[in-house]
Amino acid sequence: MNKALSIAFLVGGAILLVFGFQASGSFNSDVSRAFTGNPTDKTMWLFAGGAVLAVIGLIGLFTGRSKT
């Protein structure tokens, strides 16, 4: 995988995780947590997507093809 693409995945994953943390403290998430015990679906998707992209980016950085 291209290093630039791996870095883009890593940065995109970090951005989604930041948005997930912000969404987890929102009023909607607090209301959802009060009634269901879980944060909103949007928050969960942001966390999951951010984690997946970050892992893909890290794997791409550490297992990139060497040009020999």
Backbone as a printed PyTorch tensor [residue, N CA C, xyz], in Angstrom:
tensor([[[  0.8480,  -1.1640,   0.0000],
         [  0.0000,   0.0000,   0.0000],
         [  0.8990,   1.2340,   0.0000]],

        [[  0.4730,   2.2380,  -0.6810],
         [  1.2150,   3.4810,  -0.7820],
         [  1.2790,   4.1600,   0.5920]],

        [[  2.4480,   4.7250,   0.9460],
         [  2.6110,   5.3760,   2.2490],
         [  1.6630,   6.5720,   2.3960]],

        [[  1.4960,   7.3350,   1.3210],
         [  0.6090,   8.4950,   1.4010],
         [ -0.8340,   8.0640,   1.6770]],

        [[ -1.2600,   6.9810,   1.0570],
         [ -2.6060,   6.4640,   1.2890],
         [ -2.7510,   5.9700,   2.7310]],

        [[ -1.7200,   5.3240,   3.2410],
         [ -1.7420,   4.8470,   4.6300],
         [ -1.8410,   6.0100,   5.5970]],

        [[ -1.1010,   7.0610,   5.3300],
         [ -1.1590,   8.2400,   6.1980],
         [ -2.5300,   8.8920,   6.1100]],

        [[ -3.1180,   8.9360,   4.9120],
         [ -4.4570,   9.5040,   4.7470],
         [ -5.4860,   8.6920,   5.5330]],

        [[ -5.3830,   7.3610,   5.5040],
         [ -6.2900,   6.5200,   6.2850],
         [ -6.1100,   6.7860,   7.7770]],

        [[ -4.8670,   6.9080,   8.2060],
         [ -4.5850,   7.1430,   9.6170],
         [ -5.1490,   8.4900,  10.0720]],

        [[ -4.9520,   9.5280,   9.2830],
         [ -5.4740,  10.8500,   9.6260],
         [ -6.9990,  10.8520,   9.5870]],

        [[ -7.5710,  10.2240,   8.5640],
         [ -9.0320,  10.1370,   8.4870],
         [ -9.6160,   9.3930,   9.6810]],

        [[ -8.9580,   8.3220,  10.1000],
         [ -9.4170,   7.5850,  11.2720],
         [ -9.3440,   8.4200,  12.5340]],

        [[ -8.2660,   9.1900,  12.6710],
         [ -8.1310,  10.0560,  13.8450],
         [ -9.2210,  11.1270,  13.8550]],

        [[ -9.5290,  11.6800,  12.6980],
         [-10.5800,  12.7040,  12.6080],
         [-11.9370,  12.1120,  12.9930]],

        [[-12.2390,  10.9090,  12.4890],
         [-13.5160,  10.2720,  12.8440],
         [-13.5910,   9.9680,  14.3400]],

        [[-12.4710,   9.5640,  14.9300],
         [-12.4650,   9.2990,  16.3690],
         [-12.7060,  10.5790,  17.1680]],

        [[-12.1110,  11.6850,  16.7290],
         [-12.3500,  12.9680,  17.4060],
         [-13.8210,  13.3490,  17.3120]],

        [[-14.4150,  13.2030,  16.1160],
         [-15.8400,  13.4970,  15.9640],
         [-16.6830,  12.5600,  16.8350]],

        [[-16.2620,  11.3160,  16.9650],
         [-16.9780,  10.3730,  17.8240],
         [-16.9350,  10.7810,  19.2830]],

        [[-15.7650,  11.2450,  19.7420],
         [-15.6600,  11.7110,  21.1260],
         [-16.5300,  12.9460,  21.3550]],

        [[-16.5710,  13.8480,  20.3770],
         [-17.4190,  15.0260,  20.5070],
         [-18.8930,  14.6390,  20.5100]],

        [[-19.2640,  13.6890,  19.6610],
         [-20.6570,  13.2570,  19.5940],
         [-21.0790,  12.5220,  20.8590]],

        [[-20.1430,  11.8600,  21.5090],
         [-20.5020,  11.1200,  22.7230],
         [-20.8590,  12.0570,  23.8750]],

        [[-20.4040,  13.2920,  23.8060],
         [-20.7450,  14.2550,  24.8450],
         [-21.9110,  15.1490,  24.4840]],

        [[-22.5660,  14.8710,  23.3760],
         [-23.6710,  15.7270,  22.9270],
         [-24.9450,  15.4500,  23.7230]],

        [[-25.8820,  16.3690,  23.5970],
         [-27.1620,  16.2320,  24.2960],
         [-27.9250,  14.9970,  23.8210]],

        [[-27.9290,  14.7710,  22.5030],
         [-28.6440,  13.6040,  21.9600],
         [-28.0800,  12.3060,  22.5130]],

        [[-26.7700,  12.2320,  22.6070],
         [-26.1470,  11.0220,  23.1230],
         [-26.4740,  10.8370,  24.6060]],

        [[-26.5180,  11.9440,  25.3500],
         [-26.8760,  11.8570,  26.7670],
         [-28.3110,  11.3640,  26.9560]],

        [[-29.2280,  11.8610,  26.1240],
         [-30.6270,  11.4200,  26.2100],
         [-30.7370,   9.9430,  25.8450]],

        [[-30.0580,   9.5470,  24.7750],
         [-30.0850,   8.1490,  24.3640],
         [-29.4970,   7.2520,  25.4500]],

        [[-28.4240,   7.6970,  26.0550],
         [-27.7810,   6.9160,  27.1130],
         [-28.6870,   6.8120,  28.3330]],

        [[-29.4710,   7.8510,  28.6150],
         [-30.3750,   7.8290,  29.7700],
         [-31.4880,   6.7960,  29.5840]],

        [[-31.9870,   6.6600,  28.3510],
         [-33.1040,   5.7430,  28.1210],
         [-32.6730,   4.3360,  27.7450]],

        [[-31.6130,   4.2110,  26.9720],
         [-31.2130,   2.8900,  26.4860],
         [-29.9350,   2.3580,  27.1200]],

        [[-29.1610,   3.2340,  27.7220],
         [-27.8870,   2.8080,  28.2930],
         [-26.7530,   2.8330,  27.2860]],

        [[-27.0610,   3.1710,  26.0380],
         [-26.0510,   3.2210,  24.9760],
         [-26.0570,   4.5900,  24.3170]],

        [[-24.9010,   5.0160,  23.7940],
         [-24.8940,   6.2670,  23.0230],
         [-25.6160,   6.0760,  21.6900]],

        [[-25.7760,   7.1420,  20.9280],
         [-26.4980,   7.0720,  19.6580],
         [-25.7570,   6.2050,  18.6460]],

        [[-26.4800,   5.7620,  17.6280],
         [-25.8740,   4.9560,  16.5660],
         [-24.8070,   5.7420,  15.8190]],

        [[-25.0410,   7.0310,  15.6220],
         [-24.0650,   7.8640,  14.9160],
         [-22.7290,   7.8500,  15.6560]],

        [[-22.7710,   7.9710,  16.9650],
         [-21.5500,   7.9500,  17.7640],
         [-20.8260,   6.6210,  17.6070]],

        [[-21.5710,   5.5400,  17.6480],
         [-20.9570,   4.2130,  17.5270],
         [-20.3330,   4.0240,  16.1460]],

        [[-21.0090,   4.5030,  15.0820],
         [-20.4550,   4.3830,  13.7370],
         [-19.1980,   5.2280,  13.5800]],

        [[-19.1650,   6.4020,  14.2000],
         [-17.9640,   7.2320,  14.1310],
         [-16.7880,   6.5420,  14.8200]],

        [[-17.0440,   5.9590,  15.9890],
         [-15.9790,   5.2270,  16.6890],
         [-15.5020,   4.0210,  15.8720]],

        [[-16.4390,   3.2470,  15.3610],
         [-16.0790,   2.0410,  14.6110],
         [-15.3330,   2.3960,  13.3270]],

        [[-15.8490,   3.3570,  12.5820],
         [-15.1850,   3.7590,  11.3390],
         [-13.8120,   4.3450,  11.5810]],

        [[-13.6910,   5.1570,  12.6070],
         [-12.3940,   5.7390,  12.9420],
         [-11.3820,   4.6880,  13.3450]],

        [[-11.8170,   3.7240,  14.1320],
         [-10.9040,   2.6700,  14.5580],
         [-10.4520,   1.8130,  13.3770]],

        [[-11.3860,   1.4720,  12.4950],
         [-11.0340,   0.6450,  11.3310],
         [-10.0570,   1.3790,  10.4210]],

        [[-10.3460,   2.6530,  10.1270],
         [ -9.4420,   3.4090,   9.2630],
         [ -8.0650,   3.5800,   9.8970]],

        [[ -8.0160,   3.8390,  11.1960],
         [ -6.7350,   4.0030,  11.8680],
         [ -5.9230,   2.7100,  11.8250]],

        [[ -6.5710,   1.5830,  12.0370],
         [ -5.8650,   0.2980,  11.9940],
         [ -5.3580,   0.0040,  10.5830]],

        [[ -6.1810,   0.2660,   9.5790],
         [ -5.7510,   0.0590,   8.1920],
         [ -4.5520,   0.9470,   7.8780]],

        [[ -4.5930,   2.1970,   8.3300],
         [ -3.4770,   3.1060,   8.1140],
         [ -2.2060,   2.6400,   8.7910]],

        [[ -2.3230,   2.1700,  10.0190],
         [ -1.1410,   1.6740,  10.7350],
         [ -0.5710,   0.4220,  10.0880]],

        [[ -1.4390,  -0.4740,   9.6830],
         [ -0.9720,  -1.7010,   9.0200],
         [ -0.2710,  -1.3450,   7.7160]],

        [[ -0.8390,  -0.4140,   6.9740],
         [ -0.2290,   0.0080,   5.7280],
         [  1.1330,   0.6590,   5.9220]],

        [[  1.2930,   1.3970,   7.0120],
         [  2.5810,   2.0470,   7.2740],
         [  3.6660,   1.0320,   7.6560]],

        [[  3.2840,   0.0530,   8.4430],
         [  4.2820,  -0.8880,   8.9620],
         [  4.5270,  -2.0880,   8.0740]],

        [[  3.6070,  -2.3760,   7.1610],
         [  3.8030,  -3.5430,   6.2990],
         [  3.8740,  -3.1500,   4.8390]],

        [[  4.2600,  -1.9230,   4.5780],
         [  4.3450,  -1.4620,   3.2030],
         [  5.3810,  -2.2450,   2.4040]],

        [[  5.1550,  -2.3370,   1.1130],
         [  6.0950,  -3.0440,   0.2390],
         [  7.3960,  -2.2680,   0.1430]],

        [[  8.4880,  -2.9860,   0.1830],
         [  9.7850,  -2.3350,  -0.0180],
         [ 10.1480,  -2.4080,  -1.4800]],

        [[ 10.7100,  -1.3590,  -1.9990],
         [ 11.0850,  -1.3120,  -3.4110],
         [ 12.5370,  -1.7570,  -3.5370]],

        [[ 12.7090,  -3.0090,  -3.9070],
         [ 14.0740,  -3.5400,  -4.0460],
         [ 14.3920,  -3.8420,  -5.4850]]])
